[in-house]
Amino acid sequence: MGRLDDKVCLISGGSRGLGAATAELMIKEGATVVLGDIRPGEGKTLADQLGEKASFAELDVTNEEAWNTVVADVVATHGRLDVLVNCAGILSIAPLVTSTLADFQKVTAVNQFGVYLGMKAALAPMLAAGTGSIVNISSIDGVSGMPGMSLYSATKHAVIGLTRSVSQEVAALGVRVNAVCPGLMPTPMVLEADLSALGDVDLGAIVSQIPMKRPSDPAEVAQAVVFLASDDSSYITGTELLVDGGWHAGHVAG
Ligand SMILES: NC(=O)c1ccc[n+]([C@@H]2O[C@H](COP(=O)([O-])OP(=O)(O)OC[C@H]3O[C@@H](n4cnc5c(N)ncnc54)[C@H](O)[C@@H]3O)[C@@H](O)[C@H]2O)c1
């Protein structure tokens, strides 16, 4: 028996990185999975690899109409929507003084408004059904600050605020809302990032700050997402689960 047998799951940002790893694990756990992303090439290839219980839907998370269309299509095709994973995200790395308002607007549109719009669209069928689980992907930058990460960090703190507050609004109505805060994963987002704005910092220097002295495999973070998506976490709502190799605990203690 799988942990997500018969569940219908929509993952934004599902074409690659953590979203793809989550899709893979959800399929193993018995779910039907829809990958929503702006990368149709990678998304369709992944859906084909994952088999008949996976499909791709074109979804720009900054577009409210696109969200409404995708959620309506999921419900029309599969009968319901049990799980939404708000995983789509982009990085923005720059010291605040050299950043621009346009940088902030861009990262906020995806990381913050995208999560807001996703929850708004998914909650309609979930509340009508009286059941559902939403997992929002925040970050270690959603619970602490790092130089060069102020814009990204602000959006990821906002994801925690949205998660906590919305969980209160829907807890008695059968829907749970939680966040996962990854530390460092070697996904395309990180591997393609221009770290030069941080000065003399490379990935090795960042890894050396992590108590476990390694980044996580996205599959390890996907385990936390699946736990919060599944009924195994039936009494957990409004929380944030750090999957960071002990990184944040060190910040708090340090
Ligand atoms: N990689 C890390 O170290 C790390 C750490 C903490 C948190 N996170 C968070 O994890 C989540 C996944 O990131 P990842 O590392 O897998 O990155 P990634 O770049 O590998 O994957 C992100 C996916 O989001 C999609 N996406 C971007 N903008 C979109 C939009 N407007 N609409 C729909 N899809 C869009 C991309 O096409 C991509 O498929 C993000 O929310 C990120 O902020 C990542």
The ligand as an SDF file (V2000), in Angstrom:
LIG
                    3D

 44 48  0  0  0  0  0  0  0  0999 V2000
   17.7170   24.2350   -4.4120 N   0  0  0  0  0  0  0  0  0  0  0  0
   17.8340   24.6980   -3.1640 C   0  0  0  0  0  0  0  0  0  0  0  0
   18.8980   24.6650   -2.5470 O   0  0  0  0  0  0  0  0  0  0  0  0
   16.5910   25.2220   -2.4670 C   0  0  0  0  0  0  0  0  0  0  0  0
   16.7110   25.5510   -1.1080 C   0  0  0  0  0  0  0  0  0  0  0  0
   15.5970   26.0160   -0.4300 C   0  0  0  0  0  0  0  0  0  0  0  0
   14.3960   26.1460   -1.0980 C   0  0  0  0  0  0  0  0  0  0  0  0
   14.3130   25.8290   -2.4220 N   0  0  0  0  0  0  0  0  0  0  0  0
   13.0100   25.9840   -3.0640 C   0  0  0  0  0  0  0  0  0  0  0  0
   12.6250   24.7460   -3.6270 O   0  0  0  0  0  0  0  0  0  0  0  0
   11.7200   24.9860   -4.7070 C   0  0  0  0  0  0  0  0  0  0  0  0
   12.1870   24.1950   -5.9160 C   0  0  0  0  0  0  0  0  0  0  0  0
   13.4280   24.7200   -6.3300 O   0  0  0  0  0  0  0  0  0  0  0  0
   14.5240   23.8500   -7.0940 P   0  0  0  0  0  0  0  0  0  0  0  0
   15.7760   23.9890   -6.3410 O   0  0  0  0  0  0  0  0  0  0  0  0
   13.9660   22.5360   -7.4280 O   0  0  0  0  0  0  0  0  0  0  0  0
   14.6800   24.7750   -8.4080 O   0  0  0  0  0  0  0  0  0  0  0  0
   14.6330   24.4060   -9.9530 P   0  0  0  0  0  0  0  0  0  0  0  0
   14.9650   25.6550  -10.6850 O   0  0  0  0  0  0  0  0  0  0  0  0
   15.4440   23.2150  -10.2060 O   0  0  0  0  0  0  0  0  0  0  0  0
   13.0880   24.0550  -10.1720 O   0  0  0  0  0  0  0  0  0  0  0  0
   12.1140   25.0660  -10.0530 C   0  0  0  0  0  0  0  0  0  0  0  0
   11.0060   24.8040  -11.0430 C   0  0  0  0  0  0  0  0  0  0  0  0
   10.0770   25.8950  -10.9300 O   0  0  0  0  0  0  0  0  0  0  0  0
    9.6810   26.2480  -12.2360 C   0  0  0  0  0  0  0  0  0  0  0  0
    9.2040   27.6240  -12.3060 N   0  0  0  0  0  0  0  0  0  0  0  0
    9.9180   28.7650  -12.1900 C   0  0  0  0  0  0  0  0  0  0  0  0
    9.1250   29.8250  -12.3930 N   0  0  0  0  0  0  0  0  0  0  0  0
    7.8690   29.3320  -12.6430 C   0  0  0  0  0  0  0  0  0  0  0  0
    6.6180   29.9280  -12.9340 C   0  0  0  0  0  0  0  0  0  0  0  0
    6.4850   31.2610  -13.0470 N   0  0  0  0  0  0  0  0  0  0  0  0
    5.5540   29.1350  -13.1070 N   0  0  0  0  0  0  0  0  0  0  0  0
    5.6880   27.7870  -13.0250 C   0  0  0  0  0  0  0  0  0  0  0  0
    6.8410   27.1640  -12.7810 N   0  0  0  0  0  0  0  0  0  0  0  0
    7.9250   27.9390  -12.5880 C   0  0  0  0  0  0  0  0  0  0  0  0
   10.9280   26.0510  -13.0890 C   0  0  0  0  0  0  0  0  0  0  0  0
   10.5970   25.9560  -14.4630 O   0  0  0  0  0  0  0  0  0  0  0  0
   11.4870   24.7680  -12.5050 C   0  0  0  0  0  0  0  0  0  0  0  0
   10.9650   23.6170  -13.1570 O   0  0  0  0  0  0  0  0  0  0  0  0
   11.7210   26.5020   -4.9400 C   0  0  0  0  0  0  0  0  0  0  0  0
   10.5740   27.0590   -4.3220 O   0  0  0  0  0  0  0  0  0  0  0  0
   12.9710   26.9540   -4.2180 C   0  0  0  0  0  0  0  0  0  0  0  0
   12.9040   28.2960   -3.8100 O   0  0  0  0  0  0  0  0  0  0  0  0
   15.3880   25.3810   -3.1220 C   0  0  0  0  0  0  0  0  0  0  0  0
  1  2  1  0
  2  3  2  0
  2  4  1  0
  4  5  1  0
  4 44  2  0
  5  6  2  0
  6  7  1  0
  7  8  2  0
  8  9  1  0
  8 44  1  0
  9 10  1  0
  9 42  1  0
 10 11  1  0
 11 12  1  0
 11 40  1  0
 12 13  1  0
 13 14  1  0
 14 15  2  0
 14 16  1  0
 14 17  1  0
 17 18  1  0
 18 19  2  0
 18 20  1  0
 18 21  1  0
 21 22  1  0
 22 23  1  0
 23 24  1  0
 23 38  1  0
 24 25  1  0
 25 26  1  0
 25 36  1  0
 26 27  1  0
 26 35  1  0
 27 28  2  0
 28 29  1  0
 29 30  1  0
 29 35  2  0
 30 31  1  0
 30 32  2  0
 32 33  1  0
 33 34  2  0
 34 35  1  0
 36 37  1  0
 36 38  1  0
 38 39  1  0
 40 41  1  0
 40 42  1  0
 42 43  1  0
M  CHG  2   8   1  16  -1
M  END
$$$$
